């Protein structure tokens, strides 16, 4: 856990780097949609942070204030940022409800799902997971390690050290060779008191977060990746306690991060932003703006990322949005009913998947807690009149598509569901796991299922460790996900 902070006298006020660039008319608003209700800005802003990592100065200190690192390094909560962002989103929602009780909104067409259009897991039959999936590889990591596997080639691993500083190292696990490579032994800001708190990777690059919890500051770095080697390391953004430590994502040749003002900070009235750049670039673009905090953390999915910006309306609405990694254009959108706040997102064969950790007294078929996704192929922007699936367990992990299976984290085990055959499986958890069992660390759409467990050994002479397991499909086919 982060050490207790020592208060320091501020000298300058650090804030995320922000540069206004040439305005460009957005080409992503559908013609039949009011621009008032859209979260996308009408101009594309650009920012630049030209100093490379090696030239950073430590001549400034951040002001006193509440530091809210989005990375919670506990083995019970592997959802990076979910608690922090969810709490801020809730504050924003309460504020909106109080200030707009008598206001009217421009008409918003949000998702409407009848109760009889939703299928539950109770309507499915269980099959042995070994019929369709087999254990391909397992890897021991230091106890408390975190893993993110959102592509088919490489997974990012944040591994604790045995010292207080550096706190973590970065390793990459390659699925094809089962090779584990340590690519960063200490943070770029090591001499200034920074530690690595979060990391994501694609086949082409790496994005990571470094925090100095004593000065309440954070930094975002990116690097190009080839053959387990980093190059062109750049510091691309930074901020202090007035800004929540960003949620990050990597997809293909692009890096993304969400910059959110702290609701108690001096920039609390500014909008939150989704920023992005291509690996090797030092200038970022502001791709989306959100009125107050995003609903949850950003997630890498096929060909892009998904996020949940709050719409610019007096009543709280979150608009699930998929952004392309190639050109940062918007590829798909779905508006949730008012005041419904997602805690997890996904995207795959059935379009958006989202999770709710609250129960609502409205919303018909999607009013209960759980993880939801359509049970049929979708056309972007069109989610009405579709059958939906609800996995009715308290959500704790990002849902994923693995082959033709929609995969979620159950209470203790990883569960896969096949819509066409109405079947599901549960993967047996390892022995001596923590109370939450095996955690699903796959995201987006992947060929493999990757799980992570924290193992407390009961054998003398053995050490506690994190266990990553990789499952691949067997030769037995279950058929198309939708029976096409």
Secondary structure, 3 states (H helix, E strand, C coil): CCCCCCCCCCCCCCCCCCCCCCCCCCCCCCCCCCHHHCCCCCCCEEEECCCEHHHCCCCCCCCCCCCCCCCCCECCECCCCHHHHHHHHHHHHHHHHHHCCCCCCCCCCCCCCCHHHEEEHHHCEECCHHHCEEEEEEEEEECCCEEEECCCCEEEEEEECCCCCCCEEEEEEECCCCEEEEEECCCCCHHHCCEEEEEEECCCEEEEEEEECCCCEEEEEEEEEECCEEEEEEEEEEECCCEEEEEEEEECCEEEEEEEECCCCCCCCCCEEEEEEECCCCEEEEEEEECCCCCCCCEEECCEEEEEEECCCCCCCEEEEEEECCCCCEEEEEECCCCCCCCEEEEECCEEEEEECCCCCCCHHHCCCEEEEECCCCECCECCCCCEEEECCCCCCCCEEECCEEEEECCCCEEEEECCCCEEEECCCCCCECCCCCEECECEEECCEEEEEEECCCCCCCCCEEEEEEEEECCCCCCCCCCC
